[in-house]
């Protein structure tokens, strides 16, 4: 995918075009909580080697931004920032080298910041009204969150009936067992999952094991552009 110039404004439509491209790289986007900066680069290398190039580093730990910087240097990786809640989060993520951002929901200030700063945003939605509101603004690639507690694959299938123009990355409770059910839906391009990077494996430095988990996740289903 093409890089977005620093501080270049980016419309919601252009943002969704960019996030669709990223979503189509693999069936699963790992959702990562990096607690030790020393784990960042080898974790990214293992996931990319296993066939999962798009990585979401959640801003839930003190070292998250530094982890994004370290992971952004891994060849073949496309690193994004998750849990974006404020305009300051958007700016910090872009400055750290994130190539996309993910939020659990969407607010006017968050959207305005993503447009102004030029960070492709994958905003979250859980209801038809939220999907319609974001689609009205130009977003047609969304995060469906929290996926399982919001109704799972059946809910997403139902939303796709009247709003087929919008595609999704369901996240929240997605597992190797229910993942294929999501990925079989025509309005799902990929899904977010945390199981590919278990905390115990990171602490143990079992990067080969994480690479194998990534390979299995990459075989869950074809990504659709």
C-alpha positions as CSV (number, residue, x, y, z in Angstrom):
1,X,0.0,0.0,0.0
2,X,1.1,3.6,-0.5
3,X,2.3,5.6,2.5
4,X,0.3,8.6,3.5
5,X,2.4,11.8,3.7
6,X,3.0,13.3,7.1
7,X,0.2,15.6,8.2
8,X,-1.6,15.3,4.9
9,X,-5.4,15.7,5.3
10,X,-7.3,12.5,4.4
11,X,-11.0,12.2,3.8
12,X,-13.0,9.4,5.4
13,X,-13.5,7.9,1.9
14,X,-9.8,7.8,1.3
15,X,-9.2,6.4,4.8
16,X,-11.6,3.6,4.2
17,X,-9.9,2.8,0.9
18,X,-6.6,2.5,2.7
19,X,-8.0,0.4,5.6
20,X,-9.7,-1.9,3.1
21,X,-6.3,-2.5,1.5
22,X,-4.7,-3.3,4.8
23,X,-7.6,-5.5,5.8
24,X,-7.2,-7.6,2.7
25,X,-3.6,-8.5,3.5
26,X,-4.5,-11.4,5.7
27,X,-7.6,-13.0,7.3
28,X,-6.6,-12.0,10.8
29,X,-5.1,-8.8,12.2
30,X,-3.4,-9.6,15.5
31,X,-4.6,-7.3,18.3
32,X,-1.5,-6.9,20.5
33,X,-0.9,-5.7,24.1
34,X,2.8,-5.2,24.3
35,X,3.9,-5.0,27.9
36,X,7.7,-5.4,27.4
37,X,9.4,-3.3,24.7
38,X,12.0,-6.0,24.2
39,X,9.3,-8.2,22.8
40,X,8.1,-5.8,20.2
41,X,10.5,-6.5,17.3
42,X,10.7,-10.3,17.6
43,X,6.9,-10.5,18.1
44,X,6.4,-8.5,14.9
45,X,9.0,-10.6,13.0
46,X,7.3,-13.8,14.1
47,X,3.8,-12.6,13.1
48,X,4.9,-11.3,9.7
49,X,6.9,-14.5,9.0
50,X,3.7,-16.5,9.8
51,X,1.7,-14.6,7.2
52,X,0.1,-11.8,9.3
53,X,1.6,-8.5,8.1
54,X,-1.0,-6.1,9.5
55,X,-0.5,-5.6,13.2
56,X,-2.6,-3.6,15.7
57,X,-0.7,-2.4,18.8
58,X,-3.2,-1.3,21.4
59,X,-2.4,1.9,23.3
60,X,-3.0,0.2,26.6
61,X,0.5,0.0,28.0
62,X,3.2,2.6,28.8
63,X,5.5,1.2,26.0
64,X,2.9,0.9,23.3
65,X,4.1,3.9,21.2
66,X,7.7,2.8,21.5
67,X,6.6,-0.7,20.5
68,X,5.0,0.7,17.3
69,X,8.2,2.5,16.5
70,X,10.2,-0.8,16.9
71,X,7.7,-2.9,14.9
72,X,7.4,-0.3,12.1
73,X,11.1,-1.1,11.3
74,X,10.2,-4.8,10.6
75,X,10.3,-5.5,6.8
76,X,6.9,-6.5,5.4
77,X,4.9,-5.3,8.4
78,X,2.1,-2.8,8.4
79,X,1.8,-1.5,11.9
80,X,-1.2,0.3,13.3
81,X,-2.3,1.7,16.6
82,X,-5.4,0.5,18.4
83,X,-7.6,1.8,21.3
84,X,-7.5,5.3,19.8
85,X,-9.8,7.4,22.0
86,X,-8.7,11.0,21.6
87,X,-7.2,13.4,19.0
88,X,-4.0,13.3,21.0
89,X,-3.9,9.5,20.5
90,X,-4.3,10.0,16.7
91,X,-1.4,12.4,16.6
92,X,0.9,10.3,18.9
93,X,0.2,7.2,16.8
94,X,1.0,8.9,13.6
95,X,4.2,10.4,15.0
96,X,5.2,6.9,16.3
97,X,5.0,5.5,12.7
98,X,1.6,3.9,12.7
99,X,0.2,3.5,9.2
100,X,-3.4,3.1,10.4
101,X,-5.5,3.5,13.5
102,X,-8.3,1.5,15.1
103,X,-10.9,2.8,17.6
104,X,-13.5,1.0,19.6
105,X,-16.1,3.5,18.5
106,X,-16.2,6.9,16.9
107,X,-16.7,10.5,18.0
108,X,-16.8,13.8,15.9
109,X,-13.5,14.9,17.5
110,X,-11.7,11.6,16.7
111,X,-12.9,11.6,13.1
112,X,-11.9,15.3,12.6
113,X,-8.4,14.5,14.0
114,X,-8.0,11.5,11.7
115,X,-8.9,13.7,8.7
116,X,-6.7,16.6,9.7
117,X,-3.7,14.4,10.7
118,X,-4.1,12.0,7.8
119,X,-4.1,8.7,9.7
120,X,-6.4,6.1,8.0
121,X,-8.9,5.2,10.7
122,X,-10.9,2.0,11.2
123,X,-13.7,3.3,13.5
124,X,-15.8,1.0,15.5
125,X,-19.6,0.4,15.3
126,X,-21.9,-2.1,16.9
127,X,-25.4,-1.1,15.7
128,X,-27.1,-0.4,12.4
129,X,-27.5,3.3,13.4
130,X,-23.8,3.6,14.1
131,X,-22.9,2.0,10.8
132,X,-25.3,4.3,8.9
133,X,-23.9,7.4,10.7
134,X,-20.3,6.5,9.7
135,X,-21.3,5.5,6.2
136,X,-23.0,8.8,5.8
137,X,-19.7,10.5,6.6
138,X,-17.8,8.4,4.1
139,X,-16.6,5.4,6.0
140,X,-17.4,2.1,4.4
141,X,-14.8,0.0,6.2
142,X,-15.5,-0.4,9.9
143,X,-14.5,-2.4,13.0
144,X,-17.5,-4.4,14.3
145,X,-16.9,-4.2,18.1
146,X,-17.5,-5.9,20.5
147,X,-18.2,-8.6,17.9
148,X,-19.4,-11.5,20.0
149,X,-21.3,-9.6,22.6
150,X,-22.9,-7.4,19.9
151,X,-24.5,-10.5,18.3
152,X,-21.6,-12.2,16.5
153,X,-21.7,-13.3,13.0
154,X,-25.5,-13.5,12.8
155,X,-25.8,-9.8,13.7
156,X,-23.1,-8.9,11.2
157,X,-24.9,-10.9,8.5
158,X,-28.2,-9.1,9.3
159,X,-26.5,-5.7,9.0
160,X,-25.1,-6.7,5.7
161,X,-28.6,-7.2,4.3
162,X,-29.7,-3.5,4.2
163,X,-26.2,-2.0,4.2
164,X,-24.1,-4.1,1.9
165,X,-21.9,-1.2,0.9
166,X,-20.0,-1.4,4.3
167,X,-17.3,-4.0,5.0
168,X,-16.1,-5.0,8.5
169,X,-13.3,-6.3,10.6
170,X,-15.1,-7.9,13.6
171,X,-13.1,-7.8,16.8
172,X,-13.8,-8.9,20.3
173,X,-14.2,-12.5,21.2
174,X,-13.1,-13.8,17.8
175,X,-11.3,-17.2,18.1
176,X,-9.9,-19.9,15.8
177,X,-13.2,-21.7,16.3
178,X,-15.7,-18.9,15.4
179,X,-13.4,-17.0,13.1
180,X,-14.3,-19.0,9.9
181,X,-18.0,-18.1,10.5
182,X,-17.2,-14.4,10.4
183,X,-14.8,-14.7,7.5
184,X,-17.4,-16.6,5.4
185,X,-19.7,-13.5,5.4
186,X,-19.5,-11.3,2.2
187,X,-19.3,-8.1,4.3
188,X,-16.3,-9.3,6.3
189,X,-12.8,-8.7,4.9
190,X,-10.8,-9.8,8.0
191,X,-11.1,-10.2,11.7
192,X,-9.1,-9.0,14.7
193,X,-7.7,-11.6,17.1
194,X,-5.5,-11.7,20.1
195,X,-4.9,-15.4,20.4
196,X,-2.0,-15.4,18.0
197,X,0.3,-13.7,20.6
198,X,-0.3,-15.3,24.0
199,X,1.3,-13.4,26.9
200,X,3.0,-16.6,28.2
201,X,4.6,-17.2,24.8
202,X,5.9,-13.7,24.7
203,X,7.3,-13.9,28.2
204,X,9.0,-17.2,27.3
205,X,10.4,-15.8,24.1
206,X,8.6,-18.6,22.1
207,X,8.7,-16.7,18.8
208,X,8.6,-20.0,16.8
209,X,5.4,-21.0,18.6
210,X,3.9,-17.6,17.8
211,X,4.9,-17.9,14.2
212,X,3.1,-21.2,14.0
213,X,0.0,-19.7,15.5
214,X,0.2,-17.0,12.9
215,X,0.5,-19.5,10.1
216,X,-2.6,-21.3,11.3
217,X,-4.5,-18.0,11.6
218,X,-3.4,-17.1,8.0
219,X,-5.1,-20.3,6.8
220,X,-8.5,-19.5,8.5
221,X,-10.0,-18.0,5.4
222,X,-9.2,-16.0,2.4
223,X,-9.1,-12.2,2.7
224,X,-11.4,-10.4,0.2
225,X,-10.7,-7.0,-1.3
